[in-house]
Amino acid sequence: MSLSQNGASMQRMHGTTIIMIRKADSVALAGDGQVSIGKTVIKHSAKKLRRLYNGKVLAGFAGSTADALSLFSRFEAKLEQFNGNLPRAAVELAKEWRMDRALRHLEALLVVADEKNSFLISGTGDLIEADDGIIAVGSGGPYALSAARALNKHTRLGARAIAEEALRIASEICIYTNDRIQVEELEIAREEKQT
């Protein structure tokens, strides 16, 4: 996106392609490392994933890098405010994002997950939970999503392996996605059945 500031044309930095896979035993969040300005790659190994709230919540972004970092901070504050309650923190961030005049202009998407929940939070105030446990955003999102759904349906791979392979496939198709993949994973504790 081109912006005009003091008569000069500027372009914003964008980070791309995040995918989240939820399976019975784990949830994995993966992101590529590429950051682009327009048609130019300026960084190959950006970290677009974070562990928040004492490592219990995963978060990843796609979109404008500066905007996403601002949203990470706000989301982390919401998690602290609501004692790690991910659904409540996500709802409150989405409401604030939609209603706050300054936030409404931020161009980023957040994917967040804990052991039980996973959401896509958008700047239009949308809070979306995927039906099939797979969420993908960014320029390579549609490619990664398609690959992940096929791998999930036709293989026995775990969440981490599906996320990595789906991103690898996306990097072969999308020019704004690279193969320097980072993954964060949460193991899901199984509830003990009482007899």
C-alpha positions in Angstrom: 0.0 0.0 0.0 1.4 3.4 -0.9 1.2 6.2 1.6 2.0 9.8 1.2 3.8 11.6 3.9 5.3 15.1 3.5 4.9 14.8 -0.2 7.0 11.6 -0.4 5.6 8.3 -1.4 6.3 5.5 1.1 5.4 1.8 1.2 4.7 -0.2 4.3 6.5 -3.4 5.3 4.4 -6.5 5.2 5.0 -9.9 6.8 3.1 -12.8 5.3 1.7 -16.3 5.7 0.8 -17.8 9.1 -1.0 -21.1 9.5 -2.5 -22.7 12.6 -3.4 -26.4 12.9 -5.3 -27.9 15.8 -5.4 -31.6 16.3 -6.4 -33.8 19.2 -2.9 -33.8 20.8 -1.5 -30.4 19.9 -1.9 -27.1 18.2 0.9 -25.7 16.0 1.4 -22.2 14.7 3.8 -21.7 11.8 5.0 -18.7 9.9 7.5 -17.9 7.2 10.3 -15.4 7.6 9.8 -13.0 4.7 9.1 -9.3 5.0 8.5 -7.3 1.9 8.2 -3.7 0.9 6.3 -3.6 -2.4 8.0 -6.1 -4.7 11.3 -6.2 -2.7 12.2 -8.7 0.0 14.0 -6.8 2.8 14.2 -9.6 5.4 14.3 -13.3 5.2 14.1 -14.4 8.8 11.5 -12.2 10.6 9.9 -13.7 13.7 6.1 -13.5 13.3 5.2 -15.8 16.1 5.1 -15.2 19.8 4.5 -17.2 22.9 2.4 -15.1 25.3 1.1 -15.4 28.9 3.8 -17.6 30.3 4.0 -19.7 27.1 0.4 -20.8 27.3 -0.9 -18.8 24.3 0.5 -18.7 20.7 0.1 -15.7 18.5 1.1 -15.0 14.9 0.6 -12.1 12.5 0.3 -11.3 8.8 0.1 -7.8 7.4 1.9 -4.6 8.2 4.8 -5.4 10.5 4.6 -2.3 12.7 0.9 -2.6 13.0 1.2 -6.2 14.0 3.8 -5.5 16.7 1.5 -2.9 18.2 -1.4 -5.4 18.2 0.8 -8.0 19.9 1.4 -5.6 22.7 -2.3 -4.8 23.1 -3.3 -8.4 22.9 -0.7 -9.3 25.6 -2.1 -6.6 27.8 -5.7 -8.0 27.3 -4.4 -11.5 28.2 -2.9 -10.1 31.4 -6.1 -8.2 32.2 -8.3 -11.3 31.8 -5.8 -13.7 33.5 -5.0 -15.7 30.4 -8.7 -16.2 29.3 -8.1 -16.3 25.6 -11.7 -16.0 24.4 -12.3 -13.0 26.6 -9.0 -11.3 25.6 -9.7 -11.9 21.9 -13.2 -10.6 22.1 -12.1 -7.4 24.0 -9.2 -6.8 21.5 -11.6 -7.3 18.5 -14.0 -4.8 20.1 -11.3 -2.3 20.8 -9.8 -2.7 17.4 -13.2 -2.1 15.7 -14.1 0.9 17.9 -10.8 2.8 18.4 -10.2 5.4 15.7 -6.4 4.8 15.6 -6.6 1.0 15.8 -9.1 0.9 12.9 -6.3 1.9 10.5 -3.9 -0.9 11.5 -3.4 -3.4 8.7 -2.7 -6.8 10.2 -4.4 -10.0 11.2 -3.7 -12.0 14.3 -4.0 -15.8 14.7 -4.1 -16.8 18.4 -4.4 -20.1 20.1 -4.2 -21.9 23.5 -5.0 -25.5 24.5 -8.7 -25.1 23.9 -9.4 -22.2 21.6 -8.0 -20.7 18.4 -9.2 -17.5 16.7 -8.5 -15.2 13.8 -8.8 -11.6 14.9 -9.2 -8.9 12.2 -9.2 -5.2 12.1 -12.9 -5.1 11.1 -13.7 -6.5 14.5 -14.2 -10.1 13.2 -13.4 -12.9 15.6 -13.4 -16.2 13.7 -12.9 -19.8 15.0 -12.4 -22.3 12.2 -14.7 -25.2 11.8 -11.9 -27.7 11.0 -9.2 -26.4 13.3 -7.2 -24.8 10.5 -6.6 -21.1 10.0 -4.3 -19.5 7.5 -3.7 -15.8 6.8 -1.4 -13.6 4.7 -0.6 -13.6 1.0 0.2 -17.3 1.0 -2.7 -18.2 3.3 -5.0 -19.7 0.6 -2.2 -22.0 -0.6 -1.2 -23.1 2.9 -4.8 -23.6 3.9 -5.5 -25.8 0.9 -2.3 -27.9 1.5 -3.1 -28.2 5.2 -6.6 -29.4 4.6 -5.4 -32.0 2.1 -2.7 -33.2 4.4 -5.0 -33.3 7.4 -7.6 -35.4 5.5 -5.3 -37.8 3.7 -2.3 -38.3 6.1 -1.6 -39.2 9.7 0.8 -36.3 10.1 0.7 -34.4 13.4 -0.2 -30.7 13.7 3.5 -29.5 13.5 4.3 -31.6 10.4 1.2 -30.4 8.6 1.9 -26.8 9.4 5.5 -27.0 8.2 4.6 -28.9 5.0 1.7 -26.6 4.2 3.9 -23.5 4.6 6.6 -25.2 2.5 4.1 -25.8 -0.3 2.8 -22.2 0.0 6.4 -20.9 -0.3 6.8 -22.7 -3.6 3.7 -20.9 -5.0 3.5 -17.5 -3.3 6.3 -14.9 -4.1 5.6 -13.2 -0.7 6.2 -16.4 1.3 9.6 -18.0 1.9 10.7 -21.4 3.2 12.4 -20.1 6.4 9.7 -21.6 8.6 9.3 -21.1 12.3 6.9 -23.2 14.4 5.5 -22.9 17.9 3.6 -25.8 19.3 1.4 -26.4 22.4 0.8 -29.9 23.6 -2.8 -30.5 24.6 -3.2 -32.2 28.0 -5.6 -35.1 27.8 -8.2 -35.2 30.5 -7.9 -38.3 32.8 -11.0 -40.5 32.7 -12.1 -41.5 36.1 -13.5 -45.0 36.5 
